[in-house]
Amino acid sequence: MNQRNIIILLSAIVAFAVACESDMNSEIEQADLYSLDDSKILSEYLDIPNLPYSYSFGNLEAGIETDHIATLGRVLFYDKDLSATKKVSCASCHEQSLAFADDSALSVGDHDNMTHRNSIALGSFRSFGRQYDNTSNSKSKTAGLFWDERTTSIKEQLKETINNPNEMGMELNDIVDILNEKEYYQVLSQKAYSSSKITEDNVLEALEVFMNSISSVNTVLETEVFGELNYITGDSVVGKIKNDLGLQLFVHNCGSCHRSNIDFVDDQSTGINATVANNGLSLHPSDKGLFQHTQDAKDIGKFKIPGLLNVELSAPYMHDGRFATLEEVVDFYDAGIEMNDNLHPSLMKGNAVKRMQMSQVEKTALVDFLKLLTDQNITEEVKWSSPFLY
């Protein structure tokens, strides 16, 4: 066989292989699309794409199955039928426009009951999933959930929230019964779990996967100030950003609890559990924080140290929402900390409370720096928005 014929033969083989691969990919893609009948059912209630959005991030593995599970979780997250009065959804207390927080000190739950504490912003970390990854392959201790960290898994947190009469006021098995009566949930479940019947585990897992996908990687600090740099690396960036004074104040005064990569809260310098802290707030007698479930006097007044990504969007602040603005928060840390036996060591100087004694110029610079941690994308990303048409 001459060289010309060999080239023609090889070209034909390559073309055949490409065509076969294209056909296979087409078949796979078609398998991931909803049928015409399914699309008709979904389109009566929901605005979701025929091919699901990608939800892979953080500790989520890439894959169409994960995307279908997250799609189911997205619908569940915004469904008010998960509450007893059908007026409250997960999103009622975690609004996307507020980095999945609430703009009230306490949120309005089922039967117009008020929640016990302020709603924590789900978008306050670079990756919600990584922050709360309690799987066996996790390389380090991760934070617990709720302000007092009384649960160690998202699924346990979800169960408590669903059952809490001040929040959703429902039994999980009753929710499942309601969902299985709805055709669009049968379609979504079939794609996610190869079964049209939803189970309690499916509900919890789908919500968990959706919540784990929430991430914030396009802050003003990264996109406009650092360019290609992805993390604050401590003193190495001082002198390199527009708001150098704000960064220096943050590193010096806030960095011991809110570490240099902003969203993480591990404090390796003190050797204590740094996911929670007593920050010197005057406490309401009925809420003593971590103590309420540990009954250890050393935990009185300790609450979760929140992440600071999108902190500009998630007012009001603290576990009880007592501060309406970032300026009030800075004023508190500057001169309002109250001494107590459990005060975090970083807030003390010797045996007394540490006072920052910042000028008004410095306070403004620190607030302006915190506003650089805003990621507008998290408030606009369609895959995290409500899919409901009504």
C-alpha positions in Angstrom: 0.0 0.0 0.0 1.5 3.3 -1.0 1.9 6.3 1.3 -1.1 8.1 -0.2 -3.4 5.2 0.4 -2.1 4.8 4.0 -2.9 8.5 4.7 -6.4 8.2 3.2 -7.0 5.0 5.4 -5.7 6.7 8.5 -7.9 9.8 7.8 -10.9 7.6 7.4 -10.2 5.8 10.7 -9.8 9.1 12.5 -13.0 10.5 11.0 -14.9 7.3 12.0 -13.6 7.5 15.5 -14.5 11.2 15.9 -18.0 10.5 14.4 -18.5 7.6 16.9 -17.4 9.8 19.8 -19.6 12.6 18.7 -22.6 10.1 18.5 -21.8 8.8 21.9 -21.6 12.3 23.4 -24.8 13.2 21.7 -26.5 10.1 23.2 -25.1 10.9 26.6 -26.3 14.5 26.3 -29.7 13.4 25.2 -30.0 11.1 28.1 -29.4 14.1 30.4 -32.2 16.1 28.8 -35.8 16.0 30.0 -38.3 14.4 27.7 -40.9 16.5 26.0 -43.5 15.2 28.5 -41.2 15.9 31.5 -40.4 19.4 30.2 -44.1 20.1 29.9 -44.6 19.1 33.5 -41.7 21.1 34.8 -42.4 24.2 32.7 -45.8 24.7 34.4 -44.1 25.5 37.7 -40.4 25.9 37.2 -37.8 27.7 35.1 -34.9 25.3 34.9 -32.7 24.4 31.9 -33.2 21.2 30.0 -29.5 20.4 30.6 -28.7 21.2 34.3 -26.4 23.9 35.5 -23.0 22.7 36.7 -22.8 22.8 40.5 -19.3 21.4 40.9 -17.2 23.4 43.3 -15.3 22.9 46.6 -15.8 19.4 47.8 -18.4 18.6 45.1 -17.3 16.2 42.4 -18.0 17.0 38.8 -20.7 15.0 37.2 -24.2 15.2 35.7 -25.7 13.2 38.6 -24.4 15.8 41.1 -26.0 18.5 38.9 -29.3 16.8 38.8 -29.3 16.3 42.6 -28.3 19.9 43.1 -31.2 21.0 40.8 -33.6 19.1 43.0 -32.0 20.7 46.0 -32.4 24.2 44.4 -36.2 23.6 44.1 -36.5 22.3 47.6 -34.5 25.3 49.0 -37.1 27.7 47.6 -40.2 25.6 48.2 -42.5 27.1 50.8 -44.5 23.9 50.9 -41.8 22.5 53.2 -43.2 24.6 56.0 -46.4 24.0 58.0 -48.2 27.2 56.9 -46.7 27.0 53.4 -45.3 30.5 53.9 -41.7 29.8 54.7 -38.8 28.3 52.7 -35.1 27.9 53.4 -34.7 31.0 51.2 -37.0 33.0 53.4 -34.2 33.4 55.9 -31.4 33.0 53.5 -31.9 35.5 50.6 -29.6 35.3 47.6 -29.5 39.1 47.3 -28.1 39.2 50.8 -25.4 36.6 50.3 -28.0 34.1 51.6 -28.6 35.9 54.9 -31.5 37.9 56.2 -31.8 41.7 56.7 -33.6 41.4 60.0 -32.1 40.8 63.4 -34.3 37.8 63.8 -36.1 36.1 60.9 -39.8 35.4 60.6 -40.5 31.7 60.7 -43.6 29.5 60.6 -46.8 30.9 62.1 -45.0 34.3 62.2 -42.7 33.0 65.0 -39.4 34.6 65.3 -36.1 32.7 65.1 -34.0 32.5 68.2 -30.9 34.0 66.5 -29.8 35.9 63.5 -29.7 33.9 60.2 -26.1 33.1 59.3 -25.0 34.1 55.7 -24.4 30.9 53.7 -22.3 33.0 51.3 -19.9 34.2 54.0 -17.2 31.6 53.0 -15.3 31.0 49.8 -16.9 27.6 49.7 -19.8 26.6 52.0 -19.1 22.9 51.2 -15.4 23.1 52.2 -16.1 25.0 55.4 -18.6 22.4 56.6 -17.0 19.3 55.1 -17.2 16.7 57.9 -16.4 13.7 55.7 -13.8 11.2 56.6 -11.3 12.5 54.0 -11.4 16.0 55.5 -7.8 17.0 56.4 -8.7 19.4 59.2 -11.4 20.1 61.7 -14.3 22.0 60.2 -16.7 24.3 61.9 -20.0 23.1 63.4 -23.3 24.6 62.3 -25.6 27.1 64.0 -24.2 30.0 66.1 -23.5 27.5 68.9 -22.1 24.8 66.6 -24.3 22.2 68.1 -24.5 20.1 65.0 -21.6 18.7 63.0 -23.3 18.0 59.7 -25.5 19.9 57.3 -28.0 17.1 57.3 -28.4 17.3 61.1 -28.7 21.1 60.8 -31.4 20.7 58.1 -33.4 18.2 60.3 -33.4 20.7 63.2 -34.4 23.6 61.0 -37.3 21.7 59.4 -38.6 20.5 62.8 -38.2 23.8 64.6 -41.6 25.3 65.2 -40.0 28.8 65.0 -38.6 28.0 61.6 -40.4 25.5 59.3 -42.4 23.5 61.8 -42.6 20.3 59.8 -41.9 16.6 60.2 -39.6 15.3 57.4 -41.8 12.3 56.7 -44.8 14.7 56.1 -42.7 16.7 53.7 -41.8 13.6 51.7 -45.5 12.7 51.4 -46.3 16.2 50.1 -43.4 16.1 47.6 -44.3 12.7 46.2 -47.7 13.9 45.2 -46.3 16.6 42.9 -45.5 15.5 39.4 -42.6 17.9 38.9 -40.8 16.4 42.0 -41.3 13.0 40.5 -39.5 14.2 37.3 -36.7 15.8 39.3 -36.3 12.8 41.5 -36.1 10.4 38.6 -33.2 12.4 37.1 -31.4 12.7 40.4 -31.9 9.3 41.9 -33.3 7.1 39.1 -36.6 6.8 41.0 -39.7 9.0 40.9 -40.2 8.4 44.6 -38.4 10.8 46.9 -37.1 9.6 50.3 -36.2 11.5 53.4 -32.5 10.9 52.7 -33.0 12.3 49.2 -34.4 15.5 50.5 -31.6 16.0 52.9 -28.9 15.1 50.4 -30.3 17.2 47.6 -30.5 20.3 49.9 -27.0 19.6 51.2 -25.5 19.3 47.7 -27.2 22.5 46.6 -26.0 24.4 49.7 -22.5 23.0 49.3 -22.3 24.5 45.8 -22.7 28.0 47.1 -19.3 29.7 46.6 -17.8 33.1 46.4 -14.7 33.5 44.2 -15.1 36.9 42.6 -14.8 39.4 45.3 -13.9 43.0 44.5 -10.6 42.4 46.3 -9.7 39.5 43.9 -11.1 40.8 40.6 -10.2 44.5 40.9 -7.4 44.8 43.5 -5.3 41.6 43.3 -6.1 40.6 39.7 -4.9 37.1 39.4 -4.1 36.6 43.1 -6.7 34.5 44.7 -6.0 34.8 48.4 -4.8 37.4 50.9 -1.5 36.1 52.0 -0.9 38.3 55.0 1.9 40.9 55.2 3.2 39.9 51.8 0.5 42.0 50.1 0.7 45.0 52.3 1.7 47.9 50.2 0.4 46.3 47.0 -3.3 47.2 47.2 -5.4 50.4 46.9 -6.6 50.3 50.5 -3.3 49.4 52.2 -4.3 51.1 55.4 -7.5 49.1 55.7 -5.6 45.8 55.1 -3.0 46.6 57.7 -5.7 47.4 60.2 -7.5 44.2 59.4 -4.4 42.0 59.7 -3.3 43.7 63.0 -6.7 43.9 64.7 -8.9 41.2 63.1 -6.6 38.6 61.6 -6.2 36.4 64.7 -9.8 35.2 64.4 -10.5 36.0 60.8 -7.4 34.6 59.3 -5.5 36.0 56.3 -7.5 34.2 53.6 -10.6 36.0 55.0 -13.2 33.2 54.9 -11.5 30.7 57.2 -11.4 31.2 60.9 -8.8 28.7 62.2 -6.5 30.3 64.7 -3.4 28.2 65.1 -1.6 30.7 67.3 -3.7 30.2 70.5 -4.2 26.4 70.6 -7.9 26.8 71.4 -11.0 26.0 69.4 -11.0 29.0 67.1 -14.2 28.4 65.3 -16.0 29.9 68.2 -15.1 32.8 70.5 -16.4 35.1 73.3 -16.0 38.5 71.7 -17.0 40.6 74.7 -20.7 41.3 73.9 -23.0 42.1 76.7 -25.1 39.0 76.8 -28.8 38.5 77.0 -29.4 36.3 80.1 -31.3 33.7 78.1 -28.7 33.1 75.4 -25.3 32.0 76.6 -24.1 30.6 73.3 -22.1 27.4 73.2 -22.8 26.8 76.9 -26.4 26.0 76.2 -25.5 22.6 74.8 -22.1 21.9 76.4 -23.0 23.1 79.9 -19.4 24.0 80.3 -18.9 27.3 82.1 -15.9 28.1 79.9 -18.3 28.2 76.9 -20.5 30.9 78.3 -20.8 33.7 75.7 -19.0 31.8 72.9 -20.5 32.0 69.5 -19.4 31.0 66.0 -16.8 33.2 64.3 -18.5 33.9 61.0 -16.7 34.2 57.7 -16.4 37.7 56.3 -16.9 37.2 52.6 -19.8 39.4 51.5 -20.1 40.9 55.0 -21.2 44.2 53.4 -24.4 42.4 52.2 -25.3 40.4 55.3 -26.3 43.1 57.9 -27.4 43.1 60.7 -24.5 41.6 62.6 -23.7 39.3 65.5 -25.7 36.3 66.7 -28.6 38.6 67.8 -28.3 41.1 64.9 -27.7 43.9 67.4 -25.5 46.0 65.0 -27.1 47.4 61.9 -24.0 48.6 60.1 -20.3 47.7 59.7 -19.5 51.1 61.2 -21.3 50.0 64.4 -19.3 46.7 64.4 -16.0 48.6 64.1 -17.0 51.0 66.9 -17.8 48.0 69.1 -14.4 46.4 68.6 -12.7 49.7 68.9 -14.1 50.7 72.3 -17.1 48.6 73.3 -15.8 45.1 74.2 -16.7 44.1 77.8 -14.4 42.1 80.0 -15.5 38.7 81.1 -13.8 35.4 82.2 -14.2 33.8 78.7 -13.1 36.7 76.6 -11.0 35.6 73.6 -7.2 36.1 74.3 -6.8 38.1 71.1 -9.1 40.7 72.5 -7.1 41.2 75.7 -3.9 43.1 76.5 -2.4 41.7 79.6 -5.3 41.4 82.1 -7.4 44.1 80.5 -9.5 44.5 77.4 -7.6 45.4 74.2 -8.6 48.8 72.8 -7.9 49.5 69.2 -8.1 53.3 69.6 -8.6 54.0 65.9 -9.1 57.4 64.4 -12.2 58.1 62.3 -9.9 57.9 59.2 -8.8 54.4 60.2 -12.3 53.2 61.0 -13.4 54.3 57.5 -10.4 52.6 55.9 -11.2 49.3 57.8 -14.9 49.4 56.7 -13.9 50.2 53.1 -11.5 47.2 53.2 -14.3 44.9 54.4 -16.4 46.1 51.5 -13.8 44.8 49.1 -14.9 41.3 50.2 -18.2 41.7 48.3 -18.8 39.3 45.4 -21.8 40.6 43.4 -21.8 37.4 41.4 -23.2 35.4 44.3 -26.3 37.7 44.3 -26.9 37.2 40.6 -25.9 33.6 39.7 -29.0 32.0 38.2 -28.3 28.5 39.4 -28.7 29.6 43.0 -31.8 31.7 42.3 -35.5 30.7 42.8 -36.6 28.4 40.0 -40.3 28.9 40.7 -42.5 30.8 38.2 -44.9 32.0 40.9 
